[in-house]
Amino acid sequence: MSKSLGNYMEIITARATDADVRSRSQDGGIVSAAFIYGIENGILDGSIVASAPDKHNPSPVVAITKEDILKARGTKYSISPNVALLKSAVREHGLEKVGFVGTPCQLVALRKAIKYPLGFRHVGDKVGLIIGIFCMENFNYQSMKILIEEYANVSMDDVLKTDIGKGKLWVYKKDGSEPITVPLKETHIFEQKSCHVCTDYTSELADFSTGSVGSPDGWSTVIIRTKRGKEFIDKMIADGKLETQPADLEGKGGIPLLEKLSNGKKEKSLDTIRIREENGLPVPKLL
Ligand SMILES: Cc1cc2nc3c(=O)[nH]c(=O)nc-3n(C[C@H](O)[C@H](O)[C@H](O)COP(=O)(O)OP(=O)(O)OC[C@H]3O[C@@H](n4cnc5c(N)ncnc54)[C@H](O)[C@@H]3O)c2cc1C
């Protein structure tokens, strides 16, 4: 347990052992490796992931094969309303054990829907695994398009991958040239306003959460929070699907950095919430 990272059982640094899974994943390929493992071992029938043919403007899809999951690898810095597809995944696609990946705000919605299943009966109990991704902020598609085309001067068609880290937005091109960067001080104005009242950086309501911060490049930090999450990760490790190393609990770029960023988001958003309340504006209600 840590005040800044929410409830958890264990933190590890990990990456998928399958180089093919890792090759186009955002960080250590934890999310894709987990969903593939779930399907191949009968733990999940399928998963809701965010697919975007152009790497941006994602929409949720029900992935039931390894290929579906691999197609949806990688972070899209735009909104993919994954919770909206859950009812259909159960009622139309007939999934009994659904994997779910989402941002912290989406997990609040999902946990609320499971706890108070108004219009959501017999759906919540079909959720077999909840993976949360770390998230400081998100953008709408038009904003991301402006940042990529006008600030980074890259055509959307040429983008291989985008990433946010080390104080910059990174735009990687398909031609393999050096990535173009945009300082985050120029991207802040484009952030979704709702992110500024969100106090969760590390997806505290997940079975396990993952992101790059706190681990070396190409590896992921994994915060294991529930018994279900721990059993799942332990099985993946035992079956050789994840390689691990102890999390860096002391180093400046390790878990202390994750805690610092998480605390920073909480403090900043609580300030914004207080100001909004003083002005009679609506603020989010957590569970
Ligand atoms: C908006 C946003 C902000 C982020 N900010 C941070 C941050 O500040 N620090 C940090 O360490 N990590 C951050 N992450 C998480 C990070 O970029 C990776 O998504 C995470 O480490 C998982 O990588 P992976 O290699 O394990 O996943 P992969 O194997 O690449 O799979 C990623 C999964 O996430 C799904 N996905 C992609 N985009 C979205 C989306 N917009 N909404 C819902 N699901 C999606 C994909 O469909 C795929 O299933 C952010 C992610 C997003 C979406």
The ligand as an SDF file (V2000), in Angstrom:
LIG
                    3D

 53 58  0  0  0  0  0  0  0  0999 V2000
   -3.5980    8.6220  -23.0340 C   0  0  0  0  0  0  0  0  0  0  0  0
   -2.4830    7.8200  -22.4280 C   0  0  0  0  0  0  0  0  0  0  0  0
   -1.5630    8.4520  -21.5960 C   0  0  0  0  0  0  0  0  0  0  0  0
   -0.5020    7.6960  -21.0210 C   0  0  0  0  0  0  0  0  0  0  0  0
    0.3630    8.3210  -20.1660 N   0  0  0  0  0  0  0  0  0  0  0  0
    1.3560    7.6060  -19.5830 C   0  0  0  0  0  0  0  0  0  0  0  0
    2.2700    8.2190  -18.6760 C   0  0  0  0  0  0  0  0  0  0  0  0
    2.1730    9.4110  -18.3730 O   0  0  0  0  0  0  0  0  0  0  0  0
    3.2330    7.4420  -18.1240 N   0  0  0  0  0  0  0  0  0  0  0  0
    3.3630    6.1030  -18.4170 C   0  0  0  0  0  0  0  0  0  0  0  0
    4.2770    5.4420  -17.8890 O   0  0  0  0  0  0  0  0  0  0  0  0
    2.4930    5.4930  -19.2530 N   0  0  0  0  0  0  0  0  0  0  0  0
    1.5040    6.2160  -19.8370 C   0  0  0  0  0  0  0  0  0  0  0  0
    0.6200    5.5900  -20.6890 N   0  0  0  0  0  0  0  0  0  0  0  0
    0.6970    4.1260  -20.8700 C   0  0  0  0  0  0  0  0  0  0  0  0
    1.7120    3.6950  -21.9020 C   0  0  0  0  0  0  0  0  0  0  0  0
    1.7560    4.5750  -23.0020 O   0  0  0  0  0  0  0  0  0  0  0  0
    1.3770    2.2590  -22.4260 C   0  0  0  0  0  0  0  0  0  0  0  0
    0.0570    2.2510  -22.9120 O   0  0  0  0  0  0  0  0  0  0  0  0
    1.4950    1.2230  -21.3420 C   0  0  0  0  0  0  0  0  0  0  0  0
    2.8240    1.2120  -20.8060 O   0  0  0  0  0  0  0  0  0  0  0  0
    1.1910   -0.1870  -21.9130 C   0  0  0  0  0  0  0  0  0  0  0  0
    2.2230   -0.5290  -22.8010 O   0  0  0  0  0  0  0  0  0  0  0  0
    2.3970   -2.0480  -23.2760 P   0  0  0  0  0  0  0  0  0  0  0  0
    3.6130   -2.1070  -24.1350 O   0  0  0  0  0  0  0  0  0  0  0  0
    2.2910   -2.9430  -22.0930 O   0  0  0  0  0  0  0  0  0  0  0  0
    1.0490   -2.2130  -24.0640 O   0  0  0  0  0  0  0  0  0  0  0  0
    0.7400   -2.6890  -25.5740 P   0  0  0  0  0  0  0  0  0  0  0  0
    1.0320   -4.1370  -25.6640 O   0  0  0  0  0  0  0  0  0  0  0  0
    1.3260   -1.7530  -26.5390 O   0  0  0  0  0  0  0  0  0  0  0  0
   -0.8430   -2.5150  -25.5470 O   0  0  0  0  0  0  0  0  0  0  0  0
   -1.4560   -1.2860  -25.2550 C   0  0  0  0  0  0  0  0  0  0  0  0
   -2.9350   -1.5600  -25.0810 C   0  0  0  0  0  0  0  0  0  0  0  0
   -3.6060   -0.3560  -24.6960 O   0  0  0  0  0  0  0  0  0  0  0  0
   -4.6920   -0.1390  -25.5930 C   0  0  0  0  0  0  0  0  0  0  0  0
   -4.8170    1.3310  -25.7780 N   0  0  0  0  0  0  0  0  0  0  0  0
   -4.0280    2.1140  -26.5550 C   0  0  0  0  0  0  0  0  0  0  0  0
   -4.4460    3.3960  -26.4990 N   0  0  0  0  0  0  0  0  0  0  0  0
   -5.5230    3.3990  -25.6870 C   0  0  0  0  0  0  0  0  0  0  0  0
   -6.4070    4.4300  -25.2600 C   0  0  0  0  0  0  0  0  0  0  0  0
   -6.2820    5.6840  -25.6720 N   0  0  0  0  0  0  0  0  0  0  0  0
   -7.4130    4.0990  -24.4200 N   0  0  0  0  0  0  0  0  0  0  0  0
   -7.5790    2.8260  -23.9890 C   0  0  0  0  0  0  0  0  0  0  0  0
   -6.7660    1.7920  -24.3760 N   0  0  0  0  0  0  0  0  0  0  0  0
   -5.7560    2.0880  -25.2120 C   0  0  0  0  0  0  0  0  0  0  0  0
   -4.2810   -0.8130  -26.8830 C   0  0  0  0  0  0  0  0  0  0  0  0
   -5.3830   -1.1580  -27.6890 O   0  0  0  0  0  0  0  0  0  0  0  0
   -3.5490   -2.0670  -26.3600 C   0  0  0  0  0  0  0  0  0  0  0  0
   -4.4420   -3.1050  -26.0700 O   0  0  0  0  0  0  0  0  0  0  0  0
   -0.4150    6.3230  -21.3010 C   0  0  0  0  0  0  0  0  0  0  0  0
   -1.3510    5.6920  -22.1370 C   0  0  0  0  0  0  0  0  0  0  0  0
   -2.3850    6.4410  -22.6950 C   0  0  0  0  0  0  0  0  0  0  0  0
   -3.4150    5.7500  -23.5650 C   0  0  0  0  0  0  0  0  0  0  0  0
  1  2  1  0
  2  3  1  0
  2 52  2  0
  3  4  2  0
  4  5  1  0
  4 50  1  0
  5  6  2  0
  6  7  1  0
  6 13  1  0
  7  8  2  0
  7  9  1  0
  9 10  1  0
 10 11  2  0
 10 12  1  0
 12 13  2  0
 13 14  1  0
 14 15  1  0
 14 50  1  0
 15 16  1  0
 16 17  1  0
 16 18  1  0
 18 19  1  0
 18 20  1  0
 20 21  1  0
 20 22  1  0
 22 23  1  0
 23 24  1  0
 24 25  2  0
 24 26  1  0
 24 27  1  0
 27 28  1  0
 28 29  2  0
 28 30  1  0
 28 31  1  0
 31 32  1  0
 32 33  1  0
 33 34  1  0
 33 48  1  0
 34 35  1  0
 35 36  1  0
 35 46  1  0
 36 37  1  0
 36 45  1  0
 37 38  2  0
 38 39  1  0
 39 40  1  0
 39 45  2  0
 40 41  1  0
 40 42  2  0
 42 43  1  0
 43 44  2  0
 44 45  1  0
 46 47  1  0
 46 48  1  0
 48 49  1  0
 50 51  2  0
 51 52  1  0
 52 53  1  0
M  END
$$$$
